[in-house]
Amino acid sequence: MVDLALLGTGGGMPMPSRFLSSLLINYSGRKILVDVGEGTQVSMRILGWGVKSVDVICITHGHGDHIVGLPGLLATIGNSGRVEPLTIIGPKGIEQIITGLRVIVPYLPYEIEIIEDPKETIDLFKNNPISIDTMELDHSAPCIGYNFYIKRNPKFDVEKAIKNNVPKHFWNLLQKGNVGEEEGNIYLPEMVMGEERNGIKISMITDTRPIEEIKKFVEDSTLFICEGTYGDEDDLPKAIKNKHMTFSEAAMLAKAGNAKELLLTHFSPAMIEPEIYVENARKVFYNTTIGYDRMIKSLAFE
């Protein structure tokens, strides 16, 4: 089971009922944070999910509505007693941005590892593996989208274990991915495990125009979280000018990518009630949900 929360669903500037962009993914007690807009800490405090176990922070781009909450959060994580290293991933130029922001938080009790503009898959958490892929988006600053793939272990195959003459006292060890050895015989996990099973794929795309490459990137997502800065179709010229998307454009990507569900976020401060425009997305991709601050979703393996 993977739990996630939209900590902030606003774009541009915070509103009384809407903080700025942030997403929190919680899996087996470890946390990945995507963007740290203004209000992120407040939402985390309200949820009560804690900050000490945030292991990875993924930044989509360096605009203020996605990153100005970072210095305060880093300080709070330090005050929570964390000493383990923390990883920050981001687009080209993110290291310079973080260095500037850290002027007000120069001393932290933990190390920060920065991965700038990653080109290859990043694998996290040995015991509960999550892989991260990124792609370049089309925005007014260097910006990347993220795929988070939560892997699922193959099912234990008793018949296979017996066929391969694996002693029963090694079954549990091999099921956890370890290797067993006895009397010169080596026992590997693949000797007791069945076929691979589908995991959970979460795609996060913000901020960008709807470029063609996104369709393949979000293909077969369990949950596709996408910016919907503008709900009204009449605002398309603004979307093009500011390199954002309308609800219907996000829905077209979800449909083309065969996503299971579309969750819209990053709403313009001029759009007080995004729900009014939800049909502009649903007429293209029916399984569309309008996000709101501290919305929680739980995703189960098939």
C-alpha positions as CSV (number, residue, x, y, z in Angstrom):
1,M,0.0,0.0,0.0
2,V,1.3,3.5,-1.0
3,D,-0.2,6.6,0.6
4,L,0.2,10.0,-0.8
5,A,-1.0,13.5,0.1
6,L,-1.3,16.7,-1.9
7,L,0.1,19.2,0.6
8,G,-0.4,22.2,-1.6
9,T,-2.4,22.5,-4.9
10,G,-1.8,26.1,-5.7
11,G,0.3,27.8,-8.3
12,G,1.8,31.3,-8.4
13,M,0.8,32.5,-5.0
14,P,-0.7,31.0,-1.8
15,M,-4.4,31.5,-1.1
16,P,-6.2,31.4,2.2
17,S,-7.5,27.8,1.5
18,R,-4.7,26.7,-0.9
19,F,-1.0,26.4,-0.2
20,L,1.6,26.1,-3.0
21,S,2.8,23.0,-4.9
22,S,3.8,20.0,-2.8
23,L,3.2,16.2,-2.9
24,L,4.1,13.7,-0.2
25,I,4.5,10.0,-0.9
26,N,4.6,7.6,2.0
27,Y,5.7,4.0,1.6
28,S,6.7,1.6,4.4
29,G,7.5,4.5,6.7
30,R,9.8,6.3,4.3
31,K,8.8,9.5,2.5
32,I,9.5,11.2,-0.8
33,L,8.5,14.9,-1.1
34,V,7.9,16.5,-4.5
35,D,8.3,20.3,-4.4
36,V,8.3,22.4,-1.3
37,G,6.0,25.4,-2.0
38,E,5.0,27.9,0.6
39,G,2.8,26.2,3.2
40,T,4.3,22.8,2.9
41,Q,5.4,22.5,6.5
42,V,2.0,23.7,7.7
43,S,0.2,21.0,5.7
44,M,2.6,18.4,7.0
45,R,1.9,19.5,10.5
46,I,-1.8,19.3,10.1
47,L,-1.6,15.8,8.6
48,G,0.7,14.6,11.4
49,W,2.8,12.5,9.1
50,G,6.1,13.8,10.5
51,V,9.2,15.2,8.8
52,K,12.1,13.2,10.2
53,S,11.6,10.3,7.8
54,V,11.6,12.4,4.6
55,D,14.5,10.8,2.8
56,V,14.2,12.3,-0.7
57,I,13.1,15.7,-1.9
58,C,12.3,16.0,-5.7
59,I,12.2,19.5,-7.1
60,T,10.5,20.0,-10.5
61,H,12.0,23.4,-11.1
62,G,13.3,26.5,-9.4
63,H,10.3,28.8,-9.5
64,G,9.4,30.2,-6.1
65,D,6.0,28.6,-5.8
66,H,7.7,25.2,-5.9
67,I,10.8,25.7,-3.7
68,V,10.6,28.7,-1.3
69,G,9.5,26.4,1.5
70,L,12.7,24.4,1.3
71,P,15.0,26.3,3.8
72,G,12.5,26.2,6.6
73,L,11.8,22.5,6.0
74,L,15.4,21.6,6.0
75,A,15.8,23.4,9.4
76,T,12.8,21.6,10.8
77,I,14.1,18.2,9.7
78,G,17.3,19.0,11.4
79,N,15.5,20.0,14.6
80,S,13.6,16.7,14.5
81,G,16.9,14.9,15.3
82,R,17.7,13.5,11.9
83,V,21.3,12.7,11.2
84,E,21.0,10.4,8.2
85,P,21.8,11.9,4.8
86,L,19.0,13.4,2.7
87,T,18.9,13.4,-1.1
88,I,17.6,16.3,-3.2
89,I,16.9,15.7,-6.9
90,G,16.2,18.5,-9.3
91,P,16.7,19.9,-12.8
92,K,19.8,21.6,-14.2
93,G,20.8,24.5,-11.9
94,I,19.2,23.1,-8.8
95,E,22.5,22.9,-6.9
96,Q,23.1,26.6,-7.3
97,I,19.5,27.4,-6.2
98,I,19.9,25.2,-3.1
99,T,23.2,26.8,-2.2
100,G,21.6,30.2,-2.4
101,L,18.6,29.2,-0.2
102,R,20.9,27.6,2.4
103,V,22.4,31.0,3.3
104,I,19.7,31.1,6.0
105,V,20.2,27.5,7.1
106,P,24.0,27.0,6.8
107,Y,24.2,24.4,9.6
108,L,22.4,21.1,9.5
109,P,23.1,17.9,11.5
110,Y,22.8,15.8,8.4
111,E,24.5,15.7,4.9
112,I,22.6,16.7,1.8
113,E,23.3,14.8,-1.5
114,I,22.2,16.7,-4.6
115,I,21.5,14.9,-7.8
116,E,21.2,17.4,-10.6
117,D,19.5,16.7,-13.9
118,P,19.5,12.9,-13.6
119,K,19.6,11.0,-16.9
120,E,19.3,7.5,-15.6
121,T,16.9,5.6,-13.3
122,I,17.6,6.2,-9.6
123,D,16.9,3.3,-7.3
124,L,16.0,4.0,-3.6
125,F,15.5,2.0,-0.4
126,K,17.1,-1.5,-0.6
127,N,14.3,-3.3,1.4
128,N,11.4,-1.4,-0.1
129,P,12.6,-0.5,-3.6
130,I,11.3,2.6,-5.4
131,S,12.8,3.7,-8.8
132,I,12.6,7.3,-10.0
133,D,12.8,8.3,-13.7
134,T,12.7,11.9,-15.0
135,M,12.0,13.8,-18.2
136,E,12.6,17.3,-19.4
137,L,9.4,19.4,-19.7
138,D,8.6,22.6,-21.6
139,H,8.4,25.4,-19.1
140,S,9.9,28.9,-18.7
141,A,12.7,27.5,-16.5
142,P,14.6,24.1,-16.6
143,C,11.9,21.7,-15.3
144,I,11.6,17.9,-15.0
145,G,8.7,15.5,-14.6
146,Y,8.9,12.4,-12.3
147,N,7.9,8.8,-12.5
148,F,7.9,6.9,-9.2
149,Y,7.7,3.1,-9.6
150,I,7.0,1.1,-6.5
151,K,8.2,-2.4,-7.2
152,R,6.3,-5.5,-6.1
153,N,8.2,-8.7,-5.2
154,P,7.3,-11.8,-7.1
155,K,5.0,-14.3,-5.3
156,F,6.7,-17.2,-3.5
157,D,6.4,-20.4,-5.5
158,V,6.3,-23.5,-3.3
159,E,6.4,-25.9,-6.2
160,K,9.4,-24.2,-7.7
161,A,11.2,-24.3,-4.3
162,I,10.6,-28.0,-4.0
163,K,11.5,-28.7,-7.6
164,N,14.9,-26.9,-7.0
165,N,15.5,-28.9,-3.8
166,V,15.7,-25.7,-1.7
167,P,15.7,-26.6,2.1
168,K,12.7,-25.1,3.9
169,H,14.8,-23.3,6.4
170,F,16.1,-21.1,3.5
171,W,12.7,-20.2,2.1
172,N,12.1,-17.1,4.2
173,L,15.6,-15.9,3.6
174,L,15.4,-16.2,-0.2
175,Q,11.9,-14.6,-0.2
176,K,13.5,-11.5,1.3
177,G,16.0,-11.4,-1.6
178,N,19.0,-12.8,0.2
179,V,21.2,-15.7,-0.8
180,G,21.6,-18.9,1.1
181,E,24.6,-21.3,1.3
182,E,24.9,-24.8,2.8
183,E,27.4,-27.6,2.2
184,G,28.8,-26.0,-0.9
185,N,25.3,-25.4,-2.4
186,I,24.2,-21.9,-3.3
187,Y,20.5,-21.0,-3.1
188,L,19.3,-17.9,-5.0
189,P,16.0,-16.0,-4.7
190,E,15.0,-16.9,-8.2
191,M,15.0,-20.6,-7.2
192,V,11.9,-20.0,-5.1
193,M,10.2,-16.9,-6.6
194,G,7.5,-16.9,-9.3
195,E,6.9,-14.4,-12.1
196,E,7.3,-10.7,-11.8
197,R,4.1,-8.8,-10.7
198,N,3.0,-5.3,-11.6
199,G,3.9,-2.6,-9.2
200,I,2.5,0.9,-8.7
201,K,3.4,3.8,-11.0
202,I,2.9,7.4,-9.9
203,S,3.6,10.1,-12.5
204,M,4.0,13.8,-11.5
205,I,4.0,16.4,-14.3
206,T,4.2,20.1,-13.5
207,D,4.8,22.8,-14.9
208,T,4.8,22.5,-18.7
209,R,3.0,22.6,-22.0
210,P,1.5,19.3,-23.1
211,I,4.5,18.0,-25.2
212,E,4.3,14.7,-27.1
213,E,7.0,13.0,-25.0
214,I,4.8,13.1,-21.9
215,K,2.3,10.5,-23.3
216,K,5.0,7.8,-23.4
217,F,6.4,8.9,-20.0
218,V,3.1,8.5,-18.1
219,E,2.0,5.4,-20.0
220,D,0.0,3.0,-17.8
221,S,0.3,5.1,-14.7
222,T,-1.6,4.0,-11.7
223,L,-2.0,7.7,-10.9
224,F,-1.2,10.5,-13.1
225,I,-0.8,13.8,-11.2
226,C,-0.8,16.7,-13.6
227,E,-0.9,20.5,-13.5
228,G,-4.2,22.1,-14.4
229,T,-3.3,25.7,-14.0
230,Y,-6.3,26.8,-16.1
231,G,-9.8,25.2,-16.1
232,D,-11.6,27.5,-18.6
233,E,-11.0,26.7,-22.2
234,D,-11.0,30.5,-22.9
235,D,-7.7,30.6,-20.9
236,L,-5.8,28.6,-23.5
237,P,-3.9,31.7,-24.8
238,K,-2.7,32.3,-21.2
239,A,-1.6,28.7,-20.9
240,I,0.4,28.9,-24.1
241,K,2.0,32.2,-23.1
242,N,2.9,31.1,-19.6
243,K,3.8,27.5,-20.6
244,H,1.1,25.8,-18.5
245,M,-1.9,23.6,-19.3
246,T,-5.6,23.6,-19.3
247,F,-7.7,20.9,-17.7
248,S,-8.6,19.4,-21.1
249,E,-5.0,19.3,-22.3
250,A,-4.0,17.4,-19.1
251,A,-6.9,15.0,-19.8
252,M,-5.7,14.4,-23.4
253,L,-2.3,13.3,-22.0
254,A,-4.0,11.0,-19.5
255,K,-6.1,9.4,-22.3
256,A,-3.2,9.1,-24.7
257,G,-1.0,7.6,-21.9
258,N,-3.6,5.1,-20.9
259,A,-3.4,6.3,-17.2
260,K,-5.8,4.7,-14.8
261,E,-6.7,8.0,-13.0
262,L,-5.9,11.7,-13.5
263,L,-5.5,14.0,-10.5
264,L,-5.4,17.7,-11.3
265,T,-3.4,20.2,-9.2
266,H,-1.4,23.5,-9.4
267,F,-4.4,25.8,-9.9
268,S,-4.1,29.5,-10.8
269,P,-4.9,31.9,-8.0
270,A,-7.6,33.4,-10.3
271,M,-9.4,30.0,-10.3
272,I,-11.1,30.0,-6.9
273,E,-13.3,26.9,-7.5
274,P,-11.5,24.5,-9.9
275,E,-14.5,22.1,-9.5
276,I,-16.6,24.3,-11.8
277,Y,-14.4,23.3,-14.7
278,V,-14.0,19.6,-14.0
279,E,-16.2,18.6,-17.0
280,N,-13.7,20.1,-19.3
281,A,-11.4,17.3,-18.3
282,R,-13.9,14.6,-17.8
283,K,-15.4,14.9,-21.3
284,V,-11.9,13.8,-22.5
285,F,-10.9,11.5,-19.7
286,Y,-13.7,10.5,-17.4
287,N,-11.7,9.3,-14.4
288,T,-10.5,12.8,-13.4
289,T,-10.3,14.1,-9.9
290,I,-9.8,17.7,-8.7
291,G,-7.2,17.9,-6.0
292,Y,-7.3,19.9,-2.9
293,D,-4.9,20.6,0.0
294,R,-4.3,17.6,2.2
295,M,-6.2,15.2,-0.1
296,I,-5.0,11.7,0.8
297,K,-5.1,8.8,-1.6
298,S,-4.1,5.2,-1.0
299,L,-2.9,3.0,-3.8
300,A,-2.9,-0.8,-3.5
301,F,-1.1,-3.4,-5.6
302,E,-3.3,-5.2,-8.1
